């Protein structure tokens, strides 16, 4: 078994959005390996956050690894935009109705690393068919949509 390094990925969702560049610098200074960027569309979850223009602006301020988490209904529509904006990895939800293998291939085609996310109530076995194609699996410990929740 390969020895994997534990990596720290603070969520930008808990940042002060009026000073995102400074928050990214603080994340890097603190020693984080990457930053987790939550993208919400108001459909898949009941909240709206940021889109590709914000990710592109952040990319100009930081060389941190950007793990972009798409909590959106149709991730394939936005893969290209987020990859071009500077996402290093793109997370999408197993619970979307889209063909997972196709979305994984699309992410790879734009040079990003594919990751699959599951909500707390989703059986983990649903990610098994894709494990050999993924950079990462995110197992959520809260229902997606809002920061600051207590762990389930």
N, C-alpha and C positions, 0 to 999 in steps of 0.2 A: 504494500500500500504506500502510495506517495505521501510524503509528509507535507501537509498544507499549512500555510501561514494563516493565522487568524488575522482578519482585517477589520478595521473600524470604519464604519460608514455613517456618520451623523446625518440626520435628515435636515434638509434645508427648510422644511416646513416649520420647524421650531425657531427659525431665525427671525430677526427684526427685518422685515422686508424693505424698510426705508434705508437700510445700510447693508445690502447684500454683498457688495464687494468686500467690505470690512469683515463681514461674517465669514466669507470664504477664506480670507486671510487668517482669521482666528482659528478656523477649522484646521488649516494646514499647519499653523504654528503649534497647535495642540498635538500634532502627530497623526492625525487621521490619514488613512490610506486613500479614501475616496469620499465623495459626498453623494448622498441619496437625494434625488430630486423628484418629489411627488407631483405628478401631473394628473389633475382631476377635471372631468368634463361636465359635471352636473347631471349626467345621465347614468353612467355606470355606478357612480357614487353621488351623494347629495351635496357636493361641494365643487367649487371651481377654483383652480389655482393658476398655474402659469402655462405658457405655451412656448413654441420654438423660439420666438424673438427674445424671450427672457433667457433661455438657455444659451443662445448665441451671444447675448450681452455678457453673461456670466463667464462664458468660455474665454472672452477677451481679458478677463481679470484673473484667471486661475488656470494652472496646469494640473490641478487635481483630477483624478479619474472621476468622471461623471456617470453615475448609475441612475438612469432616468427610468422611473417607475410609472408606466402608463396605466392609470386607473380610468380607462376610457372604453366605450363600447366597441369601436372599430379601430383597433390599433394599427392595422395595415394601412389605413389612410394617412397615418402620420409618421410612419417609420422613417421615410426619406427626410422629412422636414427636421425631425429630431436628430437624426444621424448627421445631417449637414450642419445643424446648429452646434454640434460638438459632443453629442452623447457618445460615451465610450462603450457603455452597455445599455441595452434597452430591455426593460422588464415589462412583460404584459401578463394579463391574468388568464389562468386556465379556464376560468368561468365565462370568458367571452365565447361567442358562438362561432368565431372564426376558426379556420383550419390551422391548428397549431404548427404543423410541419411547414406549411406555407409561410406563416408569419416568421418562424425561426429562419427559414431560408431568405426571406426578404431582409431581415435584420442583418444577416451575414453578408448579403449582397451589397449593402451600403457600408460595410466595414466595421460595424458595431458587433459587440458580443451579445448573444441572445440569453435572456434570463426569463424564467417562468415563475409566476407568483400564484399562491393559493390562499384563499380566505381561510379563517380558522375552522369553519365547518366542512370544508372540502376534503374529501379523502385524499391523502397524500399519494395513494397509488395512481391517481390520474396523471401524475408527472412522470411516472416510471418509463413510459414508452419514449420519452424525449430526453432522458438523462444524458445519453451519449452525444447529444447535439447542443447541450446547454453549457454556458459559462457558470451559471449560478441558479439556484432555486431559492426563492424567498417564501418563507412560511410566515404568514402574518399572525401576529399575536393580539391584534385588535381587528374589529370590523373596519374595512377601509372607508376613508372619507373625511376624517377629522383627526388632527393631532391632539396630543395630550390625554388620550384615553388610558384607562387602567388596563393592564394586561389581562387577557382572558385566561 
